[in-house]
Amino acid sequence: MLREVLVGVLLGTFTGVTPGIHVNTIGELGVTNPVVLFSMGLVHTFLDVIPSTFLGIPDEGTALSVLPAHRLALRGRAMEVVRISLWASALAVIFFVPLSFVYPYIAALYTPKAGKIVVLLLLVFIILIAKENALAALFIILLSGILGLLVFRLPLTHPYYSLFTGLFGIPAVLIGMKGEAPMGEDASIRMQFRSFLKFSFLGTLVGMFASIIPAFTPSQGAVLASLFSREERAFLVAVFSINTANFAFSFTNYLTTGMVRNGVVARMPPISRGVLPFYLLLSVSLSLLVLIYGEPLALGLLRVVRYIPYGYLNGGILIFLFALAWIFDGFLGVFVLASSSLLGLFTLSLGVARRACMGVLMIPLLVG
C-alpha cells in the first residue's frame, strides 16, 4: 500500500510541475490502481500552480487562475502564489473530510435541468460583469462556444489540452516573451488568515457542487469565485480550493453513487463505499506531505527558471506546447491549439476578460 501511495505522489508531482502534462495523460497509460490514481490526482491539484504561475501554462483546473497568478509572479510574488495554492488546497482537504459525509445526500438531489440552469446563470453573470464590454463578452462566449461544439466532435484524444492551452496558455507565453523571469523568493502571504479561511471554505463549497454537474470543470467553478471577490489573492485562494475540492468530491461521488465526474476517477475499478474513511485519512496525510516538500521544490524550480533568459524560456515552452499537441493528436491537435490561441489573443485585443472563453465548455453543456 505504501508503494502505491509513493508511486502516486511521484506521478502527481511530475504532472503537477510539468507544463502541458495532465494526470489524465498518465491515466491513459494503463494505470488503474485506485490508491495510485487518488494519490496522483490529489497531489497534482496542489502543485499545478507551478507551471501556471512561473510560465503562464494552465491545465483544466487552473485556467482562470493563470492571469492573476502570473501577474503576481511578474511582480516578484511567485513563491507567495505557490504558498497560497498549497495552503488553500490543504484547507480544502480539511473541509472536505466532514463535508464528505453529507455529500451523498446533496449529490442525490442533482438533476440535468438544475445543472443547465446553473451554467446559464454563470453565462449571464459573465456578460453582466463585463459592463461596457458586455456585447464583446457575449460575442466571445458565442465564438468560444462554437469552438467547443466543433472541437468536441473531432476525434481528439486530448481536446482539453489543445483548448485550454490555446485559450489561456499560449497568449500568456507570447505576452511574456518580452518580460522578465519572476525573481522574488518571498513567500509570505499578504492576506489576513480569517479572510484566507473564508475564501477557502467558499471555494471548497463551489468545488463540491461543481463535482456534481457533468462536464462542469473547476475552471467553470472559478467563474463563481469571481463573485466572492475581485481581489487577486482572495480569488486565487478560492480557485485553488475549488481545484482540490472538485477532485476530492468527484472521487466521493464515484464512491457513493457510481457517477464519473473526473478523468482520473474514470480509470478506477469499482470501489466499495466502505473504504471512504481510508481515503479521507490518505487525503489528509498527502496534504501534510505536499506542504512539507512543495515549497522547497517550487523554490528550486524558480531558481532554475530565473537564470534562463525569459524570451528564450518562453520560446522553448511555445515549441514544447505545440510539440505536445502533435504527440497527443497529430496535425489536428496542432490545428485546434492554433485556433484556440487565435481566439485567446482576439479576446485580449477586445479587452474582454478571458473568463468569457469558458463558453467553450458552457455552450456545449447547454446544447448537450
SULVEN-V627414 format. One record per residue. RES is the residue in one small letter. PSI is psi in radians with two decimals (none if undefined). BURIAL is + if it has 9 or more other ideal C-beta (glycine too) atoms within 8 Angstrom, else -. Layout:
# SULVEN-V627414
[[RES/PSI/BURIAL] [RES/PSI/BURIAL]]
This chain:
# SULVEN-V627414
[[m/-0.72/-] [l/-0.68/-] [r/-0.74/-] [e/-0.69/+] [v/-0.80/+] [l/-0.69/-] [v/-0.76/+] [g/-0.72/+] [v/-0.79/+] [l/-0.76/-] [l/-0.74/+] [g/-0.61/+] [t/-0.74/+] [f/-0.86/+] [t/-0.55/+] [g/-0.72/+] [v/-0.16/+] [t/2.08/-] [p/2.33/+] [g/-0.19/+] [i/2.15/+] [h/2.78/+] [v/-0.51/+] [n/-0.55/+] [t/-0.76/+] [i/-0.69/+] [g/-0.58/+] [e/-0.11/-] [l/0.00/-] [g/0.12/-] [v/2.18/+] [t/-0.15/-] [n/2.13/-] [p/-0.59/+] [v/-0.76/+] [v/-0.85/+] [l/-0.74/+] [f/-0.80/+] [s/-0.77/+] [m/-0.82/+] [g/-0.73/+] [l/-0.79/+] [v/-0.69/+] [h/-0.71/+] [t/-0.40/+] [f/-0.63/+] [l/-0.15/+] [d/-0.06/+] [v/-0.48/+] [i/-0.97/+] [p/-0.57/+] [s/-0.52/+] [t/-0.86/+] [f/-0.60/+] [l/-0.21/+] [g/0.39/+] [i/2.03/+] [p/2.94/+] [d/-2.95/+] [e/-0.57/+] [g/-0.34/+] [t/0.17/+] [a/-0.88/+] [l/-0.15/+] [s/-0.18/+] [v/-0.90/+] [l/-0.96/+] [p/-0.66/+] [a/-0.79/+] [h/-0.63/+] [r/-0.79/+] [l/-0.66/+] [a/-0.76/+] [l/-0.20/+] [r/0.23/-] [g/0.28/+] [r/0.52/+] [a/-0.79/+] [m/-0.47/+] [e/-0.74/+] [v/-0.73/+] [v/-0.79/+] [r/-0.67/+] [i/-0.78/+] [s/-0.82/+] [l/-0.80/+] [w/-0.61/+] [a/-0.72/+] [s/-0.71/+] [a/-0.73/+] [l/-0.66/+] [a/-0.67/+] [v/-0.73/+] [i/-0.76/+] [f/-0.57/+] [f/-0.64/+] [v/-0.99/+] [p/-0.61/-] [l/-0.42/+] [s/-0.39/+] [f/-0.42/-] [v/-0.23/-] [y/-0.77/+] [p/-0.59/+] [y/-0.61/-] [i/-0.76/+] [a/-0.56/+] [a/-0.30/-] [l/-0.16/-] [y/2.42/-] [t/2.60/-] [p/-0.64/-] [k/-0.74/-] [a/-0.69/+] [g/-0.73/+] [k/-0.59/+] [i/-0.73/-] [v/-0.80/+] [v/-0.73/+] [l/-0.73/+] [l/-0.64/-] [l/-0.73/+] [l/-0.75/+] [v/-0.72/-] [f/-0.78/+] [i/-0.72/+] [i/-0.75/+] [l/-0.71/-] [i/-0.18/-] [a/-0.33/+] [k/-1.96/-] [e/-0.30/-] [n/0.37/+] [a/-0.76/+] [l/-0.71/-] [a/-0.68/+] [a/-0.73/+] [l/-0.72/+] [f/-0.76/+] [i/-0.69/+] [i/-0.79/+] [l/-0.76/+] [l/-0.82/+] [s/-0.59/+] [g/-0.75/+] [i/-0.73/+] [l/-0.82/+] [g/-0.78/+] [l/-0.68/+] [l/-0.80/-] [v/-0.70/+] [f/-0.09/-] [r/0.00/-] [l/2.68/+] [p/1.15/-] [l/2.47/+] [t/-0.64/-] [h/1.18/+] [p/-0.62/+] [y/-0.63/+] [y/-0.94/+] [s/-0.68/+] [l/-0.95/+] [f/-0.67/+] [t/-0.66/+] [g/-0.83/+] [l/-0.66/+] [f/-0.55/+] [g/-0.95/+] [i/-0.78/+] [p/-0.68/+] [a/-0.67/+] [v/-0.77/+] [l/-0.73/+] [i/-0.62/+] [g/-0.08/+] [m/-0.51/+] [k/0.07/-] [g/-2.87/-] [e/2.73/-] [a/2.53/+] [p/2.09/+] [m/-0.41/-] [g/2.42/+] [e/0.02/-] [d/2.09/-] [a/0.11/+] [s/2.34/-] [i/2.08/+] [r/1.17/-] [m/2.44/+] [q/2.48/-] [f/-0.69/-] [r/-0.74/-] [s/-0.70/+] [f/-0.81/+] [l/-0.74/+] [k/-0.83/-] [f/-0.51/+] [s/-0.72/+] [f/-0.76/+] [l/-0.74/+] [g/-0.67/+] [t/-0.73/+] [l/-0.75/+] [v/-0.76/+] [g/-0.62/+] [m/-0.84/+] [f/-0.58/+] [a/-0.51/+] [s/-0.22/+] [i/-0.59/+] [i/2.16/+] [p/2.44/-] [a/0.16/-] [f/1.88/+] [t/2.91/+] [p/-0.58/+] [s/-0.60/+] [q/-0.65/+] [g/-0.53/+] [a/-0.46/+] [v/-0.70/+] [l/-0.59/+] [a/-0.52/+] [s/-0.21/+] [l/-0.55/-] [f/-0.74/+] [s/2.57/-] [r/-0.10/-] [e/2.36/-] [e/-0.86/-] [r/-0.73/+] [a/-0.74/+] [f/-0.76/+] [l/-0.71/+] [v/-0.81/+] [a/-0.79/+] [v/-0.79/+] [f/-0.60/+] [s/-0.71/+] [i/-0.79/+] [n/-0.85/+] [t/-0.78/+] [a/-0.67/+] [n/-0.77/+] [f/-0.82/+] [a/-0.78/+] [f/-0.51/+] [s/-0.67/+] [f/-0.76/+] [t/-0.67/+] [n/-0.79/+] [y/-0.71/+] [l/-0.67/+] [t/-0.50/+] [t/-0.28/-] [g/-0.02/-] [m/2.41/-] [v/2.10/-] [r/0.22/+] [n/2.45/+] [g/-0.64/+] [v/-0.79/+] [v/-0.56/+] [a/-0.37/-] [r/-0.18/+] [m/2.54/+] [p/2.96/-] [p/2.38/-] [i/2.47/+] [s/2.44/-] [r/-0.40/-] [g/-0.23/-] [v/0.04/+] [l/-0.80/+] [p/-0.64/-] [f/-0.79/-] [y/-0.51/+] [l/-0.80/+] [l/-0.69/-] [l/-0.71/+] [s/-0.69/+] [v/-0.74/+] [s/-0.74/-] [l/-0.66/+] [s/-0.79/+] [l/-0.71/+] [l/-0.82/+] [v/-0.57/+] [l/-0.53/+] [i/-0.81/-] [y/-0.23/-] [g/-0.80/+] [e/-0.80/+] [p/-0.65/-] [l/-0.81/+] [a/-0.68/+] [l/-0.71/+] [g/-0.73/-] [l/-0.65/+] [l/-0.72/+] [r/-0.49/-] [v/-0.79/-] [v/-0.71/+] [r/-0.19/+] [y/-0.02/-] [i/2.22/+] [p/2.23/-] [y/-0.58/+] [g/-0.79/-] [y/-0.69/-] [l/-0.86/+] [n/-0.62/+] [g/-0.75/+] [g/-0.70/-] [i/-0.70/+] [l/-0.81/+] [i/-0.73/-] [f/-0.75/+] [l/-0.72/+] [f/-0.59/+] [a/-0.69/-] [l/-0.74/+] [a/-0.68/+] [w/-0.74/+] [i/-0.74/-] [f/-0.83/+] [d/0.27/+] [g/-2.62/-] [f/-0.66/-] [l/-0.70/+] [g/-0.73/+] [v/-0.71/+] [f/-0.76/-] [v/-0.70/+] [l/-0.78/+] [a/-0.74/+] [s/-0.75/+] [s/-0.67/+] [s/-0.72/+] [l/-0.71/+] [l/-0.69/+] [g/-0.75/+] [l/-0.67/+] [f/-0.69/+] [t/-0.77/+] [l/-0.69/+] [s/-0.46/-] [l/-0.14/+] [g/0.41/-] [v/2.36/+] [a/2.41/-] [r/0.03/+] [r/-0.42/+] [a/-0.43/+] [c/-0.18/+] [m/-0.12/+] [g/-0.37/+] [v/-0.48/+] [l/-0.62/+] [m/-0.75/+] [i/-0.84/+] [p/-0.60/+] [l/-0.69/+] [l/-0.75/+] [v/-0.69/-] [g/none/-]]
